[in-house]
Amino acid sequence: MPYIITQPCIGVCDTACIPVCPVDCIHGPLSVEEIEEIKEEHGENAKQLSGIQMYIDPDVCIDCGACEPECPVEAIFDEDEVPEKWEADIEANYKFFRT
């Protein structure tokens, strides 16, 4: 089962999980460079990041778990361990890569 990024990532978009991924499976609607530029210009809670989060490609994820401990907001879970209140994020994660 792949790892899933859940709602606590929304608006935070901390990119610490990205460099530790050995298969480059973490992506978002904005590139890391764009996210970092927004944070530099507007601060960590920039309006431009509102509603934005990162996602893990389920077809590429190798379930290594390297990303999970790097997430400062504890938004990353093994798909089988996603808390019930964030189960909708599983489908959202898959959907991001289908479109």
Steps between C-alpha positions, in 0.01 A plus 500: 500500500634845417534785742238776494537869580199624695330829589757635749722569196245738348636852499826391664663323207816428692732340247727312743349171385602548138881467513486183712280314250723256312257470206388863460131423547392811695349777291254781522323752285799729556867409467731505801664809355165680472405406857833617640480825303151570637617431855802728457289784363189465717593292804415148613123561510473664158150533355635360173541161669144493633337181381826363360663179616744236383402151380672161472475317169357159597640336186854609580509485883702201623368517858841574647355746754792743475261793457287438807745609773602808298151653500488774767118496513467119510289490184651186345361154572516153352173463308379235744567730796335824383281625787129463433445877498737527199398190304365721217860608445581153369273550199618861459859377485420242230287750309783755484702258288208390281435849367 
